Structures are given as structure tokens and as C-alpha cells.
Amino acid sequence: MKTISIDIETYSDVNLSKCGVYKYAQSDAFEVLLFSYSVDDSPVQCINIACGEKIPEDILDALTDKSITKWAYNCMFERVCLSEYIRRNYPDKFESYSTPEDTVGDYFDPSSWRCDMIGAAYVALPLKLADAGKILGLDEQKMTEGKKLIRYFCCPCRPTKVNGGRTRNLPHHNPLSWELFKKYNIRDVEVEIAIHKRLSKYPVPEKVWAEYRLDQEINDRGIRIDSALVDNAIAMDEKAQAEYMSALRRLTSLDNPNSVSQMKDWLSKNGFPVESLGKKQVAEYLETATDDIRSVLELRAQSAKSSVKKYTAMRNMACADGRARGCFAFYGSHTGRFAGRGIQL
């Protein structure tokens, strides 16, 4: 065994897009549902973990074997999630590269993990797997049913009378969709392998992979968050917002001063018709507005400020140890620059 290509499907009650993969995987509800892999480009195997199947011993060993290269598309997701899964379920197989003095935590050493998404970005292909596959004209294409299946099996669901009040969909709730989900998981590995083969003519230089490893270490290490400052900043903003809304209701008698349509209607009735209430437009209106119109527009501008949202992002991404992880994206564009994720660092 020299290489292994991997794709997983997971469940967590934490919002991945808002909180990032590290906090997502730290949740007590986190699970790996499906684990599909190909060893040295052999036919893809799918391990149905959610239904009791086990990952083979040699594959478990490969995850920490630095002589075996692990490939995945958006590899950080697989590495972080599998680090958490193996540490919980196979502690004798888990090995971190962190020292006791470091804040890296419980994650696999990224030195033997490689990301096909970086390979795509290196030659200016789109970062999304489906888009890269389409542009390359591959015979294997990502299945379009994926988003619906992920929403159904990988995220909490709203309890209703129809679903018996459950908050999660399991394989036995829809066996046909689950079989399709397994095929989707397998197909992703097949597409990743096809992209990898196509891009092998334009290999990513080793110096770039060294930078990628450093990026992963930085993301694993995290950024310390001052939780008290964050919580108080959010509380102060909530208090200020309540005061703005109270003042706007007093001046306009509107039920919902945040409503664009209600506010535009009020301004029109008071002799100040506007086409937009965007930040730039409101700033222009303030140059000519007077009396109550000016006061209303000033209050609206204050209530619409987004600067406090950075604190909400910090709260969302802070892990159990108070550090926010996964805030950088390597090769955020084809130029090779870093990009921010969650908290814009």
C-alpha cells in the first residue's frame, strides 16, 4: 500500500458552515456514517459504519502510517474528522503529532495527508469537486443528489408529526435513500481519483506541499479567543440594538423598523421616497435629510452596522479549549494566497 484515497460522510448537531470542522467534530453527537476508500487506485470500497460495519485493521493503521499518502478532496475535513473518530473509537490506533506544551491537540500529523483540492487550485480549476470534474470533462461526475442526501442524513431534522417527532434521520428511516447515499460516497472517491490522475501531469511542487503542511499546523493549533470579551461585546450590541429599535418604533410607529418595505413606505409617506436602503445610499440620503427623517436614517445606519458580527463568528468557532481553529484556507485562489474562514484573520 502506497496511497489511499478517502471520502467520508458524517453527522453532527453543530453547524459546519458557521462553526468550522474542528468544532463540528468535537460535538458529542459527531459520527462518521460512511467511509469510502481506494487503495492504490483499486476499486472503491464503502464501509457502512452507521449500520455496524468496521474499518479494516490495515486501513486504520494506514491513517497514522507516514509512509502511506492519504488523499482526499478538501483533505482537512477528512483528517480532522477521522482524527476525532479514531481517537474516540480506536484509541490504541490514534497518534497525534502534538507535544504536551503545544495547542495542536488531538489531530493526525498532516505530513502524509494531501489535498486534491490544492492540486485543482494550483492549475486554476474551481475549488468545488463537482465544478472541477465538469471542467475536466471526466467520465465520472459527482452525483447531483448529494446535497439533498446530506441534508437528510448529516444534519438534524425538524421534529414533525409526520416523522414521529424525531430530530435526526437514520438509515432505517429511508433505506432507498441510504443505498443511494452509499453510491454517492463511492462516486466522490471515484471522481477524486479521476481528477488526481488528470492533474498528475501538473504536480504540485514539494515546496507548496510543505506550505500546505504548515497551514494545517496553524489551523490545528488555533487562535486563542477572549471569551469574556466576545460575550460582553455581543451583549452590548444586543442592548444597543434594542435601544435603536425602540427609538425607531417611537419615531415611525412601525411594527418592524427592520423591514425594508415598511421603512421605504414610511419614508415615502413622509415626503422622502427612496429606491434603496443600502449602506452607501443611506449615507447619501443623510446629506439632505432633516428632522425626523434624518434621525430615522441615522438610527437605521447604526442598527445595520455589521462590525459586531466578527464577535459572533468568534463565539461560533471557539472549540472546547477556547481556541478557534480552521480560520485559514490554503490556496484561497489560484494565486496561492491564503483566505479567511469564519473569522477573517
C-alpha positions as CSV (number, residue, x, y, z in Angstrom):
1,M,0.0,0.0,0.0
2,K,1.4,3.4,-1.1
3,T,-1.6,5.6,-1.3
4,I,-5.2,5.6,-0.1
5,S,-8.0,7.9,-1.4
6,I,-10.7,8.7,1.1
7,D,-14.1,10.3,1.4
8,I,-16.4,10.2,4.4
9,E,-19.9,11.2,5.2
10,T,-20.6,12.4,8.8
11,Y,-23.2,13.6,11.2
12,S,-23.1,16.4,13.8
13,D,-25.5,18.7,15.5
14,V,-23.1,21.6,15.1
15,N,-23.5,23.8,12.0
16,L,-20.4,23.1,9.9
17,S,-20.6,26.3,7.8
18,K,-20.8,28.6,10.8
19,C,-18.6,26.8,13.3
20,G,-15.9,25.1,11.1
21,V,-14.9,21.4,11.0
22,Y,-12.9,21.4,14.3
23,K,-15.9,22.4,16.5
24,Y,-18.2,20.3,14.3
25,A,-16.1,17.1,15.0
26,Q,-15.8,17.9,18.7
27,S,-19.5,17.6,19.3
28,D,-20.6,14.6,21.4
29,A,-23.2,13.9,18.6
30,F,-20.5,13.7,15.9
31,E,-20.3,10.4,14.0
32,V,-18.7,9.0,10.9
33,L,-21.5,7.4,8.9
34,L,-19.8,6.2,5.7
35,F,-16.1,5.6,4.9
36,S,-15.2,5.0,1.3
37,Y,-11.6,4.4,0.2
38,S,-9.4,3.1,-2.6
39,V,-6.0,1.6,-2.1
40,D,-3.6,2.4,-4.9
41,D,-6.5,3.2,-7.2
42,S,-8.2,-0.1,-6.7
43,P,-12.0,-0.4,-6.9
44,V,-13.6,1.8,-4.2
45,Q,-14.8,0.1,-1.0
46,C,-17.6,1.6,1.2
47,I,-17.7,0.9,4.9
48,N,-21.2,1.4,6.2
49,I,-20.2,2.5,9.7
50,A,-23.7,3.7,10.6
51,C,-25.0,0.2,10.2
52,G,-22.3,-1.5,12.2
53,E,-19.6,-2.2,9.6
54,K,-15.9,-1.8,10.8
55,I,-13.0,-0.1,9.0
56,P,-10.4,-2.9,8.2
57,E,-7.3,-3.0,10.5
58,D,-4.9,-2.3,7.7
59,I,-6.8,0.8,6.7
60,L,-6.9,2.0,10.4
61,D,-3.1,1.5,10.5
62,A,-2.6,3.4,7.3
63,L,-4.2,6.5,8.7
64,T,-1.2,7.1,11.0
65,D,1.5,5.5,8.8
66,K,3.6,8.3,7.5
67,S,4.9,6.2,4.6
68,I,1.4,5.9,3.2
69,T,0.0,9.1,1.5
70,K,-3.7,9.8,2.3
71,W,-5.5,11.8,-0.5
72,A,-8.9,13.5,-0.2
73,Y,-10.7,16.5,-1.7
74,N,-10.7,19.2,0.9
75,C,-8.5,17.0,2.9
76,M,-8.6,19.0,6.2
77,F,-12.2,17.8,6.7
78,E,-11.3,14.1,6.4
79,R,-8.1,14.4,8.5
80,V,-9.8,16.3,11.4
81,C,-13.0,14.2,11.4
82,L,-11.1,10.9,11.2
83,S,-8.7,12.1,13.9
84,E,-11.7,12.6,16.2
85,Y,-13.4,9.4,15.2
86,I,-10.3,7.2,15.6
87,R,-9.3,8.8,18.9
88,R,-12.7,8.1,20.4
89,N,-13.3,4.6,18.9
90,Y,-9.8,3.2,18.4
91,P,-7.6,4.9,21.0
92,D,-4.8,2.4,20.5
93,K,-4.7,3.3,16.8
94,F,-4.6,7.1,17.4
95,E,-1.4,9.1,17.3
96,S,-1.2,12.9,17.5
97,Y,1.9,14.9,16.5
98,S,1.2,17.4,19.3
99,T,3.6,17.8,22.3
100,P,2.1,18.4,25.8
101,E,3.2,22.0,25.6
102,D,1.6,22.6,22.3
103,T,-2.0,23.5,21.5
104,V,-2.3,21.4,18.3
105,G,-4.5,18.9,20.2
106,D,-5.7,15.5,19.0
107,Y,-5.1,15.5,15.3
108,F,-3.2,13.3,12.8
109,D,0.1,14.6,11.6
110,P,-0.7,16.4,8.3
111,S,2.6,15.5,6.7
112,S,1.3,12.3,5.0
113,W,-2.1,13.9,4.0
114,R,-2.5,15.5,0.6
115,C,-5.4,17.5,-0.8
116,D,-6.6,17.1,-4.4
117,M,-8.4,20.5,-4.0
118,I,-5.0,22.1,-3.7
119,G,-4.0,20.3,-6.9
120,A,-7.1,21.7,-8.6
121,A,-6.4,25.3,-7.3
122,Y,-2.8,25.1,-8.4
123,V,-3.9,24.8,-12.1
124,A,-6.7,27.4,-11.6
125,L,-9.6,24.9,-11.5
126,P,-12.7,25.6,-9.3
127,L,-12.4,24.5,-5.7
128,K,-15.6,22.6,-5.7
129,L,-15.3,18.9,-6.6
130,A,-18.3,18.9,-8.9
131,D,-17.2,22.0,-10.8
132,A,-13.6,20.8,-11.3
133,G,-15.0,17.5,-12.6
134,K,-17.2,19.2,-15.1
135,I,-14.5,21.4,-16.5
136,L,-12.1,18.4,-16.9
137,G,-14.9,16.6,-18.7
138,L,-14.5,13.4,-16.6
139,D,-16.4,10.3,-17.3
140,E,-17.1,10.1,-13.6
141,Q,-19.1,13.0,-12.3
142,K,-20.2,13.9,-8.8
143,M,-23.8,12.8,-8.2
144,T,-26.3,15.7,-8.2
145,E,-28.4,14.1,-5.4
146,G,-25.7,14.7,-2.9
147,K,-26.9,18.0,-1.3
148,K,-30.4,16.6,-0.6
149,L,-28.9,13.4,0.9
150,I,-26.5,15.3,3.1
151,R,-29.3,17.5,4.4
152,Y,-31.4,14.4,5.2
153,F,-28.7,12.2,6.9
154,C,-26.0,14.5,8.0
155,C,-27.9,17.3,9.7
156,P,-30.5,17.4,12.5
157,C,-34.1,17.5,11.2
158,R,-37.1,19.4,12.5
159,P,-39.5,17.2,14.6
160,T,-42.9,16.9,13.0
161,K,-46.0,14.7,13.4
162,V,-45.1,13.0,10.1
163,N,-41.6,12.0,11.2
164,G,-42.8,11.0,14.7
165,G,-41.1,13.9,16.4
166,R,-37.6,12.7,15.7
167,T,-34.7,15.2,15.4
168,R,-32.5,13.0,13.2
169,N,-32.9,10.8,10.1
170,L,-31.2,7.3,10.4
171,P,-30.6,4.8,7.6
172,H,-33.7,2.7,8.5
173,H,-35.9,5.7,8.1
174,N,-35.3,5.7,4.4
175,P,-33.4,2.6,3.2
176,L,-33.6,3.5,-0.5
177,S,-32.1,6.9,0.1
178,W,-29.4,5.4,2.3
179,E,-28.4,3.0,-0.5
180,L,-28.2,6.0,-2.8
181,F,-26.1,7.8,-0.2
182,K,-23.6,5.0,-0.2
183,K,-23.3,5.2,-4.0
184,Y,-22.8,9.0,-3.7
185,N,-20.0,8.4,-1.2
186,I,-18.3,5.9,-3.5
187,R,-18.7,8.2,-6.5
188,D,-16.9,11.0,-4.7
189,V,-13.8,8.9,-4.3
190,E,-14.0,7.8,-8.0
191,V,-14.2,11.5,-9.1
192,E,-11.4,12.4,-6.8
193,I,-9.2,9.7,-8.3
194,A,-10.1,10.7,-11.8
195,I,-9.1,14.4,-11.0
196,H,-5.9,13.2,-9.3
197,K,-4.9,11.2,-12.4
198,R,-5.7,14.1,-14.8
199,L,-3.7,16.5,-12.7
200,S,-0.7,14.2,-12.2
201,K,0.7,15.8,-15.4
202,Y,0.9,19.1,-13.5
203,P,2.2,18.0,-10.0
204,V,2.1,20.4,-7.1
205,P,5.8,21.2,-6.1
206,E,7.0,19.8,-2.8
207,K,7.7,23.3,-1.5
208,V,3.9,24.0,-1.9
209,W,3.1,20.8,0.0
210,A,5.5,22.0,2.7
211,E,3.5,25.2,2.9
212,Y,0.2,23.3,3.0
213,R,1.5,21.2,6.0
214,L,2.4,24.5,7.8
215,D,-1.1,25.8,7.0
216,Q,-2.6,22.6,8.6
217,E,-0.5,23.0,11.7
218,I,-1.6,26.6,12.1
219,N,-5.2,25.6,11.7
220,D,-4.7,22.7,14.2
221,R,-3.0,25.0,16.7
222,G,-5.8,27.6,16.6
223,I,-6.2,31.1,17.8
224,R,-7.0,31.9,21.4
225,I,-10.3,33.6,21.9
226,D,-11.0,36.0,24.8
227,S,-14.5,34.6,25.5
228,A,-15.4,37.2,28.2
229,L,-14.7,40.0,25.7
230,V,-16.7,38.2,23.0
231,D,-19.7,37.6,25.2
232,N,-19.7,41.1,26.5
233,A,-19.4,42.7,23.1
234,I,-22.3,40.6,21.8
235,A,-24.4,41.5,24.9
236,M,-23.6,45.2,24.5
237,D,-24.6,45.1,20.8
238,E,-27.9,43.3,21.7
239,K,-28.6,46.1,24.2
240,A,-27.8,48.8,21.7
241,Q,-29.9,47.1,19.0
242,A,-32.9,47.1,21.4
243,E,-32.4,50.8,22.0
244,Y,-32.2,51.5,18.3
245,M,-35.4,49.6,17.6
246,S,-37.3,51.3,20.5
247,A,-36.3,54.7,19.2
248,L,-37.3,53.8,15.6
249,R,-40.7,52.5,16.7
250,R,-41.3,55.7,18.7
251,L,-40.4,57.9,15.7
252,T,-42.1,55.8,12.9
253,S,-44.8,53.8,14.7
254,L,-43.8,50.9,12.6
255,D,-44.3,47.3,13.8
256,N,-40.9,46.2,12.3
257,P,-38.5,49.1,11.6
258,N,-36.0,46.4,10.2
259,S,-38.4,45.7,7.4
260,V,-37.1,47.4,4.2
261,S,-40.6,47.6,2.6
262,Q,-42.2,49.1,5.8
263,M,-39.4,51.6,6.1
264,K,-39.4,52.7,2.5
265,D,-43.2,53.1,2.7
266,W,-42.9,55.3,5.8
267,L,-40.2,57.5,4.2
268,S,-42.4,57.9,1.0
269,K,-45.4,58.9,3.1
270,N,-43.2,61.5,4.9
271,G,-42.0,63.1,1.6
272,F,-38.7,61.3,1.3
273,P,-39.1,58.4,-1.3
274,V,-36.1,56.2,-1.7
275,E,-35.1,53.4,-4.0
276,S,-32.7,51.6,-1.7
277,L,-31.8,51.4,1.9
278,G,-28.2,50.1,1.4
279,K,-25.4,51.4,3.5
280,K,-24.0,53.6,0.7
281,Q,-27.4,55.0,-0.3
282,V,-28.4,55.8,3.3
283,A,-25.1,57.8,3.7
284,E,-26.0,59.8,0.7
285,Y,-29.6,60.5,1.9
286,L,-28.2,61.8,5.2
287,E,-26.6,64.7,3.3
288,T,-30.0,66.2,2.5
289,A,-32.4,64.7,5.1
290,T,-33.6,66.8,8.0
291,D,-35.5,66.5,11.3
292,D,-37.2,63.1,12.0
293,I,-36.2,61.7,8.6
294,R,-32.5,62.3,9.4
295,S,-33.0,60.8,12.9
296,V,-34.6,57.7,11.5
297,L,-31.9,57.2,8.8
298,E,-29.1,57.7,11.4
299,L,-30.7,55.1,13.7
300,R,-31.1,52.7,10.8
301,A,-27.5,53.2,9.8
302,Q,-26.4,52.4,13.4
303,S,-28.6,49.3,13.7
304,A,-27.3,48.0,10.3
305,K,-23.6,48.0,11.3
306,S,-22.1,44.6,10.8
307,S,-18.8,45.1,12.7
308,V,-20.1,43.2,15.7
309,K,-20.6,40.1,13.6
310,K,-16.9,39.2,14.0
311,Y,-17.6,38.5,17.7
312,T,-20.4,36.1,16.8
313,A,-18.1,34.3,14.4
314,M,-15.5,34.0,17.2
315,R,-18.1,32.5,19.6
316,N,-19.3,30.1,16.9
317,M,-15.8,28.8,16.1
318,A,-14.3,28.6,19.6
319,C,-13.6,25.0,20.5
320,A,-13.8,23.4,23.9
321,D,-10.4,24.8,24.9
322,G,-11.3,28.3,23.9
323,R,-9.3,28.3,20.6
324,A,-10.8,28.9,17.2
325,R,-9.4,26.5,14.6
326,G,-9.7,26.3,10.8
327,C,-9.6,30.0,10.2
328,F,-7.2,29.9,7.2
329,A,-7.8,28.3,3.8
330,F,-4.7,27.4,1.9
331,Y,-4.8,28.4,-1.8
332,G,-7.8,30.5,-1.3
333,S,-7.5,31.3,-5.0
334,H,-5.3,30.1,-7.9
335,T,-2.7,32.7,-7.0
336,G,-1.8,30.6,-4.0
337,R,-2.8,33.3,-1.4
338,F,-4.3,32.3,1.9
339,A,-8.0,33.2,2.6
340,G,-10.0,33.6,5.8
341,R,-12.7,31.2,7.0
342,G,-15.2,32.0,9.7
343,I,-13.2,34.7,11.5
344,Q,-11.4,36.9,8.9
345,L,-7.8,36.8,10.2
